[in-house]
């Protein structure tokens, strides 16, 4: 299935959780936030959420500056 990651398409398995996808994309630790289809997802839910074809995943990292 195809999903969108920060406006780029990614090919994924049919049954993959958000946590599995993040691991595959090398997003580890706690220095980022995730939204699926414009709704932020609490970190404790990453392992329970199954991605669906066409999901739009945005990963946001903090930036310094003003």
N, C-alpha and C positions, 0 to 999 in steps of 0.2 A: 504494500500500500504506500501511497505517497502522502507525506505531511509537509508542512511548511515550517522551516526553522529560520527565524529572523529574515524572512522574505526570500529564502532559498528552498527549493524542493529537496527533500530527502526521501530515499526509498527505505522502508522499514518492513519488518515482519508483520504479519496480520495481527498477531497477539503479542503486543509489547506494552509494558507499563511505562509511564513517564520516567521512573527511576532507571529502568533498563536503557531507555533512549538516552538519558542524560549521561549514563556511564559510557555508552557507545560513542557519544560525542565528546567525551573527556571533560565533562562538567562535574567536578567534584568539590567538596568543601561547602562553605556557606556564604561565599562572596558574590551571590547572585540571587535574583528572584525570577520566577517563572510565571508566565500567563499563558493560558490556553484559550483561544478564541476570545481574547480581550478580558479574561477573568483570571485574577491572580490565584495561584494555587499555594496553600500552605505546605511547607516542606514536609510535614508529617504525613501528607496525603500522596506524595510522589509515588510510592510503591503500590498504592491502591487504584490509581487512575490508569485505565487502559486507553491508549491512543486509538483514534478512529481515522480512517482515510479522510484527508482534507483538513484535518485539524491544523490550526495556525498557532504555532508555539513561538512565543517571544521570550528570550532570555535577556534580562537586564542586569548589567553590572554597574556598581557605583563608579563615578568619575570624580576626580578632584577638579577644582576650579570654581569659578564664580560666575 
